[in-house]
């Protein structure tokens, strides 16, 4: 199983292998730390995710706590 992160400005795609969907929040935190601690000082402003109920609650709360706009994509897009 994997989770992908797409930078909408550069269209650069990062893929992280995970064993369980419950690891999605941890993978996002690692991605966020990687992007925000680089020399370019990129700040994540908005997150889009599918409507997966397995991690939507924890990811949404994390985004709200860190000032990141959280949005769901419409189904079947």
N, CA, C and O atoms as CSV, one atom per row, in Angstrom:
chain,resi,resn,atom,element,x,y,z
A,1,UNK,N,N,0.848,-1.157,0.000
A,1,UNK,CA,C,0.000,0.000,0.000
A,1,UNK,C,C,0.907,1.237,0.000
A,1,UNK,O,O,2.032,1.191,0.495
A,2,UNK,N,N,0.410,2.321,-0.551
A,2,UNK,CA,C,1.220,3.534,-0.599
A,2,UNK,C,C,0.336,4.761,-0.422
A,2,UNK,O,O,-0.887,4.693,-0.547
A,3,UNK,N,N,0.982,5.879,-0.128
A,3,UNK,CA,C,0.326,7.178,-0.071
A,3,UNK,C,C,1.166,8.105,-0.937
A,3,UNK,O,O,2.395,8.043,-0.911
A,4,UNK,N,N,0.512,8.952,-1.692
A,4,UNK,CA,C,1.254,9.850,-2.578
A,4,UNK,C,C,0.996,11.299,-2.183
A,4,UNK,O,O,-0.084,11.659,-1.716
A,5,UNK,N,N,2.018,12.109,-2.386
A,5,UNK,CA,C,1.953,13.541,-2.104
A,5,UNK,C,C,2.367,14.271,-3.378
A,5,UNK,O,O,3.463,14.052,-3.895
A,6,UNK,N,N,1.499,15.129,-3.878
A,6,UNK,CA,C,1.752,15.860,-5.111
A,6,UNK,C,C,1.877,17.344,-4.799
A,6,UNK,O,O,0.964,17.941,-4.230
A,7,UNK,N,N,3.001,17.936,-5.169
A,7,UNK,CA,C,3.200,19.372,-5.029
A,7,UNK,C,C,2.542,20.027,-6.234
A,7,UNK,O,O,3.001,19.851,-7.363
A,8,UNK,N,N,1.477,20.776,-6.007
A,8,UNK,CA,C,0.711,21.327,-7.130
A,8,UNK,C,C,1.464,22.418,-7.880
A,8,UNK,O,O,1.166,22.662,-9.049
A,9,UNK,N,N,2.416,23.072,-7.258
A,9,UNK,CA,C,3.141,24.122,-7.967
A,9,UNK,C,C,4.222,23.554,-8.886
A,9,UNK,O,O,4.420,24.062,-9.989
A,10,UNK,N,N,4.917,22.515,-8.450
A,10,UNK,CA,C,5.988,21.932,-9.270
A,10,UNK,C,C,5.581,20.634,-9.945
A,10,UNK,O,O,6.290,20.147,-10.826
A,11,UNK,N,N,4.448,20.065,-9.544
A,11,UNK,CA,C,3.947,18.783,-10.032
A,11,UNK,C,C,4.882,17.629,-9.667
A,11,UNK,O,O,4.879,16.588,-10.324
A,12,UNK,N,N,5.682,17.821,-8.611
A,12,UNK,CA,C,6.587,16.780,-8.134
A,12,UNK,C,C,5.796,15.814,-7.261
A,12,UNK,O,O,5.058,16.239,-6.373
A,13,UNK,N,N,5.948,14.525,-7.511
A,13,UNK,CA,C,5.190,13.497,-6.801
A,13,UNK,C,C,6.112,12.699,-5.892
A,13,UNK,O,O,7.118,12.148,-6.337
A,14,UNK,N,N,5.759,12.645,-4.615
A,14,UNK,CA,C,6.459,11.801,-3.647
A,14,UNK,C,C,5.537,10.647,-3.290
A,14,UNK,O,O,4.336,10.839,-3.099
A,15,UNK,N,N,6.097,9.454,-3.202
A,15,UNK,CA,C,5.328,8.270,-2.830
A,15,UNK,C,C,5.979,7.637,-1.614
A,15,UNK,O,O,7.196,7.456,-1.573
A,16,UNK,N,N,5.159,7.301,-0.619
A,16,UNK,CA,C,5.637,6.678,0.613
A,16,UNK,C,C,4.914,5.349,0.786
A,16,UNK,O,O,3.687,5.287,0.704
A,17,UNK,N,N,5.669,4.301,1.023
A,17,UNK,CA,C,5.070,2.993,1.268
A,17,UNK,C,C,4.614,2.905,2.715
A,17,UNK,O,O,5.348,3.269,3.633
A,18,UNK,N,N,3.396,2.418,2.908
A,18,UNK,CA,C,2.846,2.229,4.252
A,18,UNK,C,C,2.224,0.838,4.324
A,18,UNK,O,O,1.797,0.281,3.313
A,19,UNK,N,N,2.181,0.291,5.530
A,19,UNK,CA,C,1.578,-1.038,5.710
A,19,UNK,C,C,0.083,-0.964,5.977
A,19,UNK,O,O,-0.678,-1.832,5.550
A,20,UNK,N,N,-0.337,0.093,6.696
A,20,UNK,CA,C,-1.736,0.247,7.084
A,20,UNK,C,C,-2.187,1.682,6.808
A,20,UNK,O,O,-1.370,2.603,6.829
A,21,UNK,N,N,-3.451,1.870,6.556
A,21,UNK,CA,C,-3.971,3.208,6.319
A,21,UNK,C,C,-3.850,4.093,7.551
A,21,UNK,O,O,-3.854,5.319,7.433
A,22,UNK,N,N,-3.745,3.500,8.708
A,22,UNK,CA,C,-3.588,4.278,9.929
A,22,UNK,C,C,-2.235,4.993,9.984
A,22,UNK,O,O,-2.046,5.880,10.817
A,23,UNK,N,N,-1.296,4.623,9.115
A,23,UNK,CA,C,0.011,5.264,9.066
A,23,UNK,C,C,0.015,6.508,8.175
A,23,UNK,O,O,1.063,7.127,7.991
A,24,UNK,N,N,-1.129,6.878,7.625
A,24,UNK,CA,C,-1.203,8.013,6.698
A,24,UNK,C,C,-0.833,9.327,7.383
A,24,UNK,O,O,-0.113,10.138,6.801
A,25,UNK,N,N,-1.307,9.551,8.594
A,25,UNK,CA,C,-0.997,10.794,9.292
A,25,UNK,C,C,0.494,10.897,9.585
A,25,UNK,O,O,1.082,11.967,9.423
A,26,UNK,N,N,1.106,9.814,10.009
A,26,UNK,CA,C,2.548,9.806,10.264
A,26,UNK,C,C,3.322,10.094,8.984
A,26,UNK,O,O,4.299,10.842,9.001
A,27,UNK,N,N,2.891,9.505,7.882
A,27,UNK,CA,C,3.552,9.745,6.600
A,27,UNK,C,C,3.410,11.208,6.189
A,27,UNK,O,O,4.354,11.794,5.657
A,28,UNK,N,N,2.238,11.805,6.431
A,28,UNK,CA,C,2.050,13.216,6.102
A,28,UNK,C,C,2.936,14.103,6.970
A,28,UNK,O,O,3.511,15.072,6.476
A,29,UNK,N,N,3.052,13.784,8.248
A,29,UNK,CA,C,3.916,14.573,9.133
A,29,UNK,C,C,5.370,14.513,8.673
A,29,UNK,O,O,6.076,15.520,8.720
A,30,UNK,N,N,5.821,13.341,8.230
A,30,UNK,CA,C,7.189,13.199,7.722
A,30,UNK,C,C,7.372,14.011,6.445
A,30,UNK,O,O,8.396,14.672,6.271
A,31,UNK,N,N,6.392,13.965,5.558
A,31,UNK,CA,C,6.453,14.733,4.311
A,31,UNK,C,C,6.483,16.233,4.611
A,31,UNK,O,O,7.258,16.979,4.013
A,32,UNK,N,N,5.635,16.662,5.540
A,32,UNK,CA,C,5.572,18.078,5.913
A,32,UNK,C,C,6.913,18.540,6.480
A,32,UNK,O,O,7.403,19.610,6.121
A,33,UNK,N,N,7.499,17.747,7.353
A,33,UNK,CA,C,8.795,18.100,7.932
A,33,UNK,C,C,9.875,18.162,6.858
A,33,UNK,O,O,10.721,19.056,6.880
A,34,UNK,N,N,9.853,17.235,5.937
A,34,UNK,CA,C,10.832,17.212,4.845
A,34,UNK,C,C,10.722,18.462,3.973
A,34,UNK,O,O,11.738,19.067,3.630
A,35,UNK,N,N,9.511,18.849,3.615
A,35,UNK,CA,C,9.310,20.005,2.746
A,35,UNK,C,C,9.566,21.333,3.451
A,35,UNK,O,O,10.129,22.250,2.853
A,36,UNK,N,N,9.161,21.448,4.712
A,36,UNK,CA,C,9.285,22.719,5.406
A,36,UNK,C,C,10.671,22.950,6.003
A,36,UNK,O,O,10.985,24.076,6.389
A,37,UNK,N,N,11.491,21.937,6.088
A,37,UNK,CA,C,12.836,22.094,6.640
A,37,UNK,C,C,13.918,22.133,5.571
A,37,UNK,O,O,15.104,22.054,5.893
A,38,UNK,N,N,13.534,22.253,4.312
A,38,UNK,CA,C,14.536,22.345,3.251
A,38,UNK,C,C,14.951,23.807,3.059
A,38,UNK,O,O,14.290,24.698,3.592
A,39,UNK,N,N,16.009,24.072,2.325
A,39,UNK,CA,C,16.478,25.448,2.150
A,39,UNK,C,C,15.477,26.390,1.465
A,39,UNK,O,O,15.562,27.605,1.645
A,40,UNK,N,N,14.543,25.857,0.693
A,40,UNK,CA,C,13.567,26.708,0.001
A,40,UNK,C,C,12.435,27.184,0.897
A,40,UNK,O,O,11.665,28.058,0.498
A,41,UNK,N,N,12.315,26.630,2.099
A,41,UNK,CA,C,11.304,27.026,3.084
A,41,UNK,C,C,9.883,26.970,2.517
A,41,UNK,O,O,9.121,27.928,2.643
A,42,UNK,N,N,9.539,25.860,1.904
A,42,UNK,CA,C,8.198,25.666,1.356
A,42,UNK,C,C,7.236,25.398,2.514
A,42,UNK,O,O,7.516,24.561,3.372
A,43,UNK,N,N,6.116,26.099,2.540
A,43,UNK,CA,C,5.108,25.893,3.570
A,43,UNK,C,C,3.879,25.268,2.926
A,43,UNK,O,O,3.393,25.747,1.901
A,44,UNK,N,N,3.384,24.206,3.527
A,44,UNK,CA,C,2.176,23.551,3.027
A,44,UNK,C,C,0.978,24.390,3.450
A,44,UNK,O,O,0.776,24.648,4.637
A,45,UNK,N,N,0.184,24.815,2.464
A,45,UNK,CA,C,-0.939,25.706,2.729
A,45,UNK,C,C,-2.280,25.002,2.653
A,45,UNK,O,O,-3.228,25.380,3.341
A,46,UNK,N,N,-2.359,23.967,1.805
A,46,UNK,CA,C,-3.640,23.289,1.603
A,46,UNK,C,C,-3.412,21.817,1.303
A,46,UNK,O,O,-2.450,21.446,0.631
A,47,UNK,N,N,-4.313,20.983,1.811
A,47,UNK,CA,C,-4.241,19.540,1.615
A,47,UNK,C,C,-5.558,19.077,1.008
A,47,UNK,O,O,-6.637,19.427,1.488
A,48,UNK,N,N,-5.453,18.292,-0.046
A,48,UNK,CA,C,-6.620,17.647,-0.648
A,48,UNK,C,C,-6.471,16.151,-0.438
A,48,UNK,O,O,-5.383,15.601,-0.610
A,49,UNK,N,N,-7.541,15.502,-0.075
A,49,UNK,CA,C,-7.501,14.046,0.053
A,49,UNK,C,C,-8.820,13.467,-0.433
A,49,UNK,O,O,-9.829,14.164,-0.546
A,50,UNK,N,N,-8.781,12.168,-0.718
A,50,UNK,CA,C,-10.037,11.519,-1.064
A,50,UNK,C,C,-10.849,11.369,0.218
A,50,UNK,O,O,-10.370,11.712,1.299
A,51,UNK,N,N,-12.025,10.877,0.109
A,51,UNK,CA,C,-12.922,10.800,1.266
A,51,UNK,C,C,-12.736,9.510,2.058
A,51,UNK,O,O,-13.715,8.932,2.531
A,52,UNK,N,N,-11.516,9.059,2.206
A,52,UNK,CA,C,-11.244,7.822,2.950
A,52,UNK,C,C,-11.519,8.048,4.428
A,52,UNK,O,O,-10.869,8.872,5.071
A,53,UNK,N,N,-12.462,7.330,4.947
A,53,UNK,CA,C,-12.863,7.518,6.335
A,53,UNK,C,C,-11.847,6.982,7.334
A,53,UNK,O,O,-11.943,7.267,8.528
A,54,UNK,N,N,-10.879,6.213,6.862
A,54,UNK,CA,C,-9.906,5.607,7.762
A,54,UNK,C,C,-9.009,6.646,8.424
A,54,UNK,O,O,-8.627,6.480,9.582
A,55,UNK,N,N,-8.668,7.711,7.707
A,55,UNK,CA,C,-7.751,8.687,8.274
A,55,UNK,C,C,-8.233,10.123,8.148
A,55,UNK,O,O,-7.496,11.047,8.494
A,56,UNK,N,N,-9.426,10.331,7.672
A,56,UNK,CA,C,-9.915,11.681,7.417
A,56,UNK,C,C,-9.996,12.509,8.704
A,56,UNK,O,O,-9.667,13.695,8.697
A,57,UNK,N,N,-10.426,11.899,9.795
A,57,UNK,CA,C,-10.616,12.641,11.035
A,57,UNK,C,C,-9.282,13.105,11.609
A,57,UNK,O,O,-9.142,14.272,11.974
A,58,UNK,N,N,-8.304,12.209,11.694
A,58,UNK,CA,C,-7.018,12.577,12.286
A,58,UNK,C,C,-6.268,13.572,11.405
A,58,UNK,O,O,-5.653,14.505,11.921
A,59,UNK,N,N,-6.309,13.391,10.095
A,59,UNK,CA,C,-5.624,14.304,9.187
A,59,UNK,C,C,-6.289,15.679,9.200
A,59,UNK,O,O,-5.603,16.701,9.192
A,60,UNK,N,N,-7.599,15.707,9.221
A,60,UNK,CA,C,-8.325,16.974,9.247
A,60,UNK,C,C,-8.004,17.745,10.524
A,60,UNK,O,O,-7.766,18.951,10.471
A,61,UNK,N,N,-7.996,17.072,11.658
A,61,UNK,CA,C,-7.675,17.744,12.924
A,61,UNK,C,C,-6.245,18.254,12.933
A,61,UNK,O,O,-5.985,19.359,13.410
A,62,UNK,N,N,-5.317,17.468,12.413
A,62,UNK,CA,C,-3.918,17.892,12.361
A,62,UNK,C,C,-3.779,19.148,11.496
A,62,UNK,O,O,-3.055,20.075,11.856
A,63,UNK,N,N,-4.464,19.174,10.373
A,63,UNK,CA,C,-4.401,20.334,9.488
A,63,UNK,C,C,-4.987,21.573,10.171
A,63,UNK,O,O,-4.414,22.659,10.081
A,64,UNK,N,N,-6.105,21.420,10.841
A,64,UNK,CA,C,-6.712,22.551,11.540
A,64,UNK,C,C,-5.791,23.095,12.629
A,64,UNK,O,O,-5.698,24.309,12.808
A,65,UNK,N,N,-5.116,22.217,13.350
A,65,UNK,CA,C,-4.205,22.643,14.412
A,65,UNK,C,C,-2.987,23.380,13.870
A,65,UNK,O,O,-2.401,24.203,14.573
A,66,UNK,N,N,-2.598,23.094,12.624
A,66,UNK,CA,C,-1.394,23.679,12.050
A,66,UNK,C,C,-1.669,24.744,10.997
A,66,UNK,O,O,-0.758,25.135,10.268
A,67,UNK,N,N,-2.902,25.217,10.903
A,67,UNK,CA,C,-3.236,26.291,9.978
A,67,UNK,C,C,-3.206,25.900,8.515
A,67,UNK,O,O,-2.927,26.736,7.656
A,68,UNK,N,N,-3.488,24.646,8.222
A,68,UNK,CA,C,-3.508,24.141,6.852
A,68,UNK,C,C,-4.960,23.937,6.441
A,68,UNK,O,O,-5.743,23.349,7.187
A,69,UNK,N,N,-5.315,24.418,5.270
A,69,UNK,CA,C,-6.674,24.236,4.764
A,69,UNK,C,C,-6.831,22.791,4.315
A,69,UNK,O,O,-6.004,22.276,3.562
A,70,UNK,N,N,-7.896,22.134,4.777
A,70,UNK,CA,C,-8.141,20.730,4.438
A,70,UNK,C,C,-9.390,20.635,3.580
A,70,UNK,O,O,-10.431,21.184,3.942
A,71,UNK,N,N,-9.301,19.943,2.443
A,71,UNK,CA,C,-10.440,19.757,1.542
A,71,UNK,C,C,-10.489,18.319,1.062
A,71,UNK,O,O,-9.460,17.665,0.892
A,72,UNK,N,N,-11.708,17.841,0.848
A,72,UNK,CA,C,-11.914,16.521,0.256
A,72,UNK,C,C,-12.154,16.688,-1.240
A,72,UNK,O,O,-12.791,17.649,-1.671
A,73,UNK,N,N,-11.645,15.757,-2.019
A,73,UNK,CA,C,-11.965,15.765,-3.441
A,73,UNK,C,C,-13.305,15.070,-3.634
A,73,UNK,O,O,-13.675,14.206,-2.838
A,74,UNK,N,N,-14.034,15.437,-4.680
A,74,UNK,CA,C,-15.303,14.764,-4.923
A,74,UNK,C,C,-15.093,13.305,-5.298
A,74,UNK,O,O,-14.064,12.964,-5.880
A,75,UNK,N,N,-16.046,12.440,-4.976
A,75,UNK,CA,C,-15.885,11.032,-5.349
A,75,UNK,C,C,-15.868,10.853,-6.866
A,75,UNK,O,O,-16.467,11.634,-7.605
A,76,UNK,N,N,-15.181,9.827,-7.304
A,76,UNK,CA,C,-15.095,9.437,-8.707
A,76,UNK,C,C,-14.493,10.530,-9.590
A,76,UNK,O,O,-14.929,10.734,-10.723
A,77,UNK,N,N,-13.499,11.222,-9.067
A,77,UNK,CA,C,-12.831,12.254,-9.862
A,77,UNK,C,C,-11.602,11.695,-10.515
A,77,UNK,O,O,-10.901,12.413,-11.229
